[in-house]
């Protein structure tokens, strides 16, 4: 009887979980599906030679386009540039053969394709927070993305310079 009761409680708690993940922190802030602490690092976007098309090009996808060295986001079924042309100097592209559908957080499956897919109708990604990444991020690589707590903007690094978006 105790095993049945314990199993039931665990299953109820598992069912009620919202799929929130804190990276390097004990708790998640507010409505975040993925949250990071204040640090001196950012997310490094996937570097692609060819832009995804069709069903692989999900709106809200962020990539670093290595063919023209620009950080881009898929918005309204069009790739939108978030930076000027940058540089790949000092950047080492991932040349490993990737397999599988990636990691999905927030759902059991997803139609979106990516190395990391965040699925939620009520939770958002909270970018890594950096106080003034221009001065505090010593060696950013092309495709680095973070939230600048000083300017209160999204910051993207194209390999040469930072671009800031409100």
FIMAR-789707 format. One record per residue (C-alpha): residue number from 1; x, y, z; residue in one letter. Coordinates in nm, 2 decimals. Layout:
<recs>
<NUM <X Y Z> A>
...
</recs>
This chain:
<recs>
<1 <0.00 0.00 0.00> X>
<2 <0.28 0.24 0.09> X>
<3 <0.45 0.17 -0.25> X>
<4 <0.12 0.25 -0.44> X>
<5 <0.07 0.57 -0.24> X>
<6 <0.43 0.68 -0.30> X>
<7 <0.41 0.60 -0.67> X>
<8 <0.08 0.80 -0.70> X>
<9 <0.23 1.10 -0.53> X>
<10 <0.54 1.09 -0.75> X>
<11 <0.33 1.06 -1.07> X>
<12 <0.10 1.35 -0.97> X>
<13 <0.40 1.57 -0.90> X>
<14 <0.56 1.47 -1.23> X>
<15 <0.24 1.55 -1.42> X>
<16 <0.23 1.89 -1.26> X>
<17 <0.59 1.98 -1.35> X>
<18 <0.61 2.27 -1.60> X>
<19 <0.95 2.16 -1.75> X>
<20 <1.14 2.46 -1.61> X>
<21 <1.52 2.43 -1.61> X>
<22 <1.77 2.65 -1.43> X>
<23 <2.13 2.63 -1.57> X>
<24 <2.38 2.68 -1.29> X>
<25 <2.12 2.80 -1.04> X>
<26 <1.90 2.65 -0.78> X>
<27 <1.57 2.80 -0.89> X>
<28 <1.41 2.94 -1.21> X>
<29 <1.30 3.31 -1.22> X>
<30 <0.93 3.36 -1.29> X>
<31 <0.79 3.23 -1.62> X>
<32 <1.12 3.09 -1.76> X>
<33 <1.14 2.75 -1.94> X>
<34 <1.52 2.79 -1.94> X>
<35 <1.70 3.04 -1.71> X>
<36 <2.06 3.13 -1.65> X>
<37 <2.24 3.31 -1.37> X>
<38 <2.42 3.64 -1.40> X>
<39 <2.76 3.55 -1.55> X>
<40 <3.02 3.65 -1.80> X>
<41 <2.91 3.40 -2.07> X>
<42 <2.63 3.37 -2.32> X>
<43 <2.46 3.11 -2.54> X>
<44 <2.66 3.02 -2.85> X>
<45 <2.43 2.98 -3.14> X>
<46 <2.46 2.69 -3.39> X>
<47 <2.68 2.78 -3.69> X>
<48 <2.52 2.67 -4.02> X>
<49 <2.66 2.68 -4.37> X>
<50 <2.31 2.65 -4.52> X>
<51 <1.99 2.81 -4.38> X>
<52 <1.71 2.57 -4.30> X>
<53 <1.41 2.58 -4.52> X>
<54 <1.06 2.43 -4.52> X>
<55 <0.95 2.26 -4.19> X>
<56 <1.31 2.28 -4.06> X>
<57 <1.29 2.66 -4.06> X>
<58 <1.07 2.72 -3.75> X>
<59 <0.99 3.09 -3.66> X>
<60 <1.18 3.19 -3.35> X>
<61 <1.50 2.99 -3.46> X>
<62 <1.83 3.17 -3.39> X>
<63 <2.14 3.08 -3.59> X>
<64 <2.48 3.21 -3.69> X>
<65 <2.50 3.20 -4.08> X>
<66 <2.86 3.11 -4.15> X>
<67 <2.82 3.18 -4.52> X>
<68 <2.77 3.55 -4.47> X>
<69 <2.89 3.57 -4.10> X>
<70 <2.56 3.72 -3.97> X>
<71 <2.35 3.63 -3.66> X>
<72 <1.99 3.56 -3.79> X>
<73 <1.65 3.48 -3.65> X>
<74 <1.35 3.33 -3.84> X>
<75 <1.06 3.57 -3.81> X>
<76 <0.73 3.55 -4.01> X>
<77 <0.89 3.28 -4.23> X>
<78 <1.18 3.50 -4.33> X>
<79 <1.54 3.50 -4.21> X>
<80 <1.61 3.84 -4.04> X>
<81 <1.97 3.97 -3.98> X>
<82 <2.05 4.07 -3.62> X>
<83 <2.41 4.18 -3.69> X>
<84 <2.63 4.31 -3.96> X>
<85 <2.87 4.08 -4.13> X>
<86 <3.12 3.95 -3.88> X>
<87 <3.43 3.73 -3.87> X>
<88 <3.50 3.36 -3.80> X>
<89 <3.85 3.44 -3.69> X>
<90 <3.92 3.24 -3.37> X>
<91 <3.60 3.04 -3.41> X>
<92 <3.61 2.67 -3.44> X>
<93 <3.30 2.53 -3.62> X>
<94 <3.15 2.20 -3.49> X>
<95 <3.24 1.94 -3.75> X>
<96 <3.10 1.64 -3.57> X>
<97 <2.83 1.43 -3.73> X>
<98 <2.52 1.51 -3.53> X>
<99 <2.25 1.24 -3.49> X>
<100 <1.91 1.24 -3.33> X>
<101 <1.65 1.51 -3.29> X>
<102 <1.82 1.72 -3.02> X>
<103 <1.69 1.80 -2.68> X>
<104 <1.33 1.91 -2.62> X>
<105 <1.24 2.10 -2.30> X>
<106 <0.88 2.16 -2.21> X>
<107 <0.71 1.89 -2.42> X>
<108 <0.74 1.52 -2.50> X>
<109 <0.79 1.59 -2.87> X>
<110 <0.81 1.88 -3.11> X>
<111 <0.77 1.94 -3.49> X>
<112 <1.05 2.20 -3.47> X>
<113 <1.40 2.08 -3.55> X>
<114 <1.70 2.19 -3.36> X>
<115 <1.98 2.09 -3.12> X>
<116 <1.78 2.25 -2.84> X>
<117 <1.40 2.30 -2.88> X>
<118 <1.20 2.49 -2.61> X>
<119 <0.83 2.41 -2.64> X>
<120 <0.58 2.61 -2.42> X>
<121 <0.27 2.81 -2.46> X>
<122 <0.33 2.99 -2.13> X>
<123 <0.70 2.99 -2.05> X>
<124 <0.99 3.18 -2.21> X>
<125 <1.36 3.15 -2.25> X>
<126 <1.55 3.39 -2.02> X>
<127 <1.89 3.46 -2.19> X>
<128 <2.21 3.45 -1.99> X>
<129 <2.25 3.79 -1.82> X>
<130 <2.58 3.97 -1.85> X>
<131 <2.67 4.31 -1.70> X>
<132 <2.81 4.50 -2.01> X>
<133 <2.93 4.21 -2.23> X>
<134 <3.16 4.44 -2.44> X>
<135 <3.38 4.48 -2.13> X>
<136 <3.31 4.17 -1.93> X>
<137 <3.30 3.89 -2.19> X>
<138 <3.67 3.85 -2.26> X>
<139 <3.67 3.61 -2.55> X>
<140 <3.32 3.59 -2.72> X>
<141 <3.29 3.38 -3.03> X>
<142 <3.08 3.44 -3.34> X>
<143 <2.71 3.37 -3.26> X>
<144 <2.72 3.45 -2.89> X>
<145 <2.38 3.57 -2.75> X>
<146 <2.31 3.72 -2.41> X>
<147 <2.10 3.99 -2.23> X>
<148 <2.30 4.30 -2.14> X>
<149 <2.18 4.41 -1.79> X>
<150 <2.34 4.75 -1.83> X>
<151 <2.18 4.86 -2.16> X>
<152 <1.88 4.63 -2.10> X>
<153 <1.90 4.49 -2.45> X>
<154 <1.97 4.16 -2.63> X>
<155 <2.33 4.15 -2.73> X>
<156 <2.46 3.94 -3.02> X>
<157 <2.83 3.90 -3.12> X>
<158 <2.91 3.85 -3.49> X>
<159 <3.28 3.77 -3.45> X>
<160 <3.38 4.14 -3.48> X>
<161 <3.15 4.35 -3.28> X>
<162 <2.84 4.34 -3.06> X>
<163 <2.49 4.45 -3.18> X>
<164 <2.22 4.54 -2.94> X>
<165 <1.84 4.49 -2.98> X>
<166 <1.56 4.64 -2.77> X>
</recs>
